[in-house]
Amino acid sequence: MSRPTVNRLFAHAAPALLLAAVAPASLPVHAAGPAPAKPEAAAATAASRTETGQPITLVANKASILRLEVPAVRISVGNPAVADITPVNSREIIVLGKSIGSTNLIVWDKSGVATMIDVFVTPEPVTPAPKPAPETRDSVEVIKGLNKSKMEF
């Protein structure tokens, strides 16, 4: 039985390791090496291929739309406490940054290719508070006989 390469292992590798543990010895676990001669083996290689997508950076408590090039048949988020996912359709996924940190998404297409996407959630940028306007005070000049004074409000 082939062992998964380091590229196949990731932070939440349980599904990949389970696949490696139950796959028959005739099925490769990764797509490294020359193309297999048998069509069945070629299909198994495509089904077990893992790609790396472009990383996503989100702001905590903000959502973004992830548009996919090929339709997804299955999606998974590594740590739903950091980011949450809501599929809109097979080509669009809303990704919400829930808390500061990092996780990953895995998106499978109908041919079995898994695309891993790193997700980074950052704090909301701090906008400096506007400077308060200079304080203006109203004043009134008070004259009582020969005495003059000024009263401020």
C-alpha positions in Angstrom: 0.0 0.0 0.0 1.3 3.5 -0.9 1.8 5.9 1.9 0.4 9.5 1.5 3.0 12.1 0.7 3.7 15.0 3.0 1.7 17.2 0.5 -1.4 15.1 1.2 -1.1 15.6 5.0 -2.6 18.7 6.5 -3.9 20.0 9.8 -7.1 18.0 9.7 -5.8 14.9 7.9 -8.2 12.3 9.3 -10.2 11.8 6.0 -7.0 11.4 4.0 -5.4 9.0 6.5 -8.6 7.0 6.6 -8.6 6.8 2.8 -5.0 5.5 2.9 -5.8 3.0 5.6 -8.8 1.4 3.7 -7.6 1.8 0.1 -6.5 -1.5 -1.6 -2.8 -1.8 -2.3 -3.5 -1.6 -6.1 -5.0 2.0 -5.7 -2.4 4.8 -5.3 -3.1 7.3 -2.6 -1.5 10.2 -4.4 -1.0 11.3 -8.0 2.9 11.4 -7.9 4.9 9.4 -10.4 4.2 8.4 -14.0 0.6 8.0 -15.3 -0.7 4.5 -14.7 -1.3 2.3 -17.8 -4.7 0.9 -16.7 -7.8 3.1 -17.1 -9.1 2.0 -13.7 -5.8 3.1 -12.1 -6.0 6.4 -14.0 -9.5 7.1 -12.6 -8.3 6.2 -9.1 -5.3 8.6 -9.4 -7.6 11.5 -10.6 -10.0 10.7 -7.7 -7.2 11.0 -5.1 -5.5 14.1 -6.5 -5.2 17.0 -4.2 -4.6 20.6 -5.4 -3.9 23.8 -3.5 -6.1 26.8 -4.1 -5.4 30.5 -3.6 -5.5 31.5 0.1 -8.4 33.6 1.4 -8.0 36.4 3.9 -11.1 37.5 5.7 -11.9 40.1 8.4 -13.5 38.8 11.5 -17.3 39.0 11.4 -17.3 39.7 7.7 -18.4 37.4 4.8 -17.0 36.9 1.3 -18.1 35.0 -1.7 -15.8 32.2 -3.0 -16.5 31.6 -6.7 -15.3 28.2 -8.0 -14.1 27.3 -11.5 -15.7 23.9 -11.4 -18.9 22.8 -9.5 -18.4 21.4 -6.0 -20.0 18.2 -4.9 -18.7 18.4 -1.3 -17.1 21.1 0.9 -15.6 21.0 4.3 -14.2 23.6 6.7 -11.4 22.5 9.1 -12.3 24.7 12.1 -15.8 26.1 12.0 -15.0 28.2 15.0 -12.7 30.3 12.8 -14.6 30.3 9.6 -18.0 29.1 8.5 -19.3 28.1 5.1 -22.7 28.4 3.4 -23.1 27.1 -0.1 -25.1 29.3 -2.4 -25.0 26.9 -5.4 -22.4 24.4 -6.7 -20.1 27.3 -7.8 -20.5 29.8 -5.0 -19.7 29.5 -1.3 -20.2 32.2 1.3 -17.3 32.1 3.7 -17.7 34.0 7.1 -14.8 34.9 9.3 -15.9 34.0 12.8 -12.8 34.5 14.9 -9.2 35.5 14.5 -7.0 32.6 13.3 -6.5 30.2 10.4 -8.2 27.1 9.1 -8.7 25.6 5.7 -11.5 24.6 3.2 -11.5 21.4 1.2 -13.6 21.5 -2.0 -14.2 18.3 -4.0 -15.4 18.3 -7.6 -17.3 15.5 -9.3 -14.1 13.9 -10.6 -12.9 13.5 -7.0 -10.2 16.1 -7.1 -9.9 17.9 -3.7 -8.7 21.5 -3.6 -7.4 22.7 -0.3 -7.7 26.5 0.4 -6.1 28.1 3.4 -8.3 30.7 5.2 -6.9 33.4 7.4 -9.2 35.5 9.6 -7.7 38.9 10.7 -9.1 41.4 13.2 -11.1 44.3 11.9 -8.8 47.2 11.0 -8.7 49.9 13.7 -9.9 53.2 12.4 -8.6 56.2 14.4 -11.4 58.1 16.1 -12.1 61.5 14.6 -10.6 64.4 16.5 -13.2 66.3 18.4 -14.0 69.7 17.1 -12.4 72.5 19.2 -14.7 73.4 22.0 -16.5 76.6 21.4 -18.2 78.3 24.2 -20.7 81.0 24.1 -20.2 84.0 26.2 -22.1 87.1 27.1 -20.8 90.4 28.3 -22.8 91.6 31.3 -22.8 95.3 32.3 -24.3 96.3 35.6 -23.9 100.0 36.1 -20.1 100.6 35.9 -19.2 97.0 36.4 -18.5 94.9 33.4 -18.2 91.1 33.4 -18.2 88.2 31.1 -20.3 85.1 31.5 -19.4 81.9 29.6 -21.8 79.0 28.9 
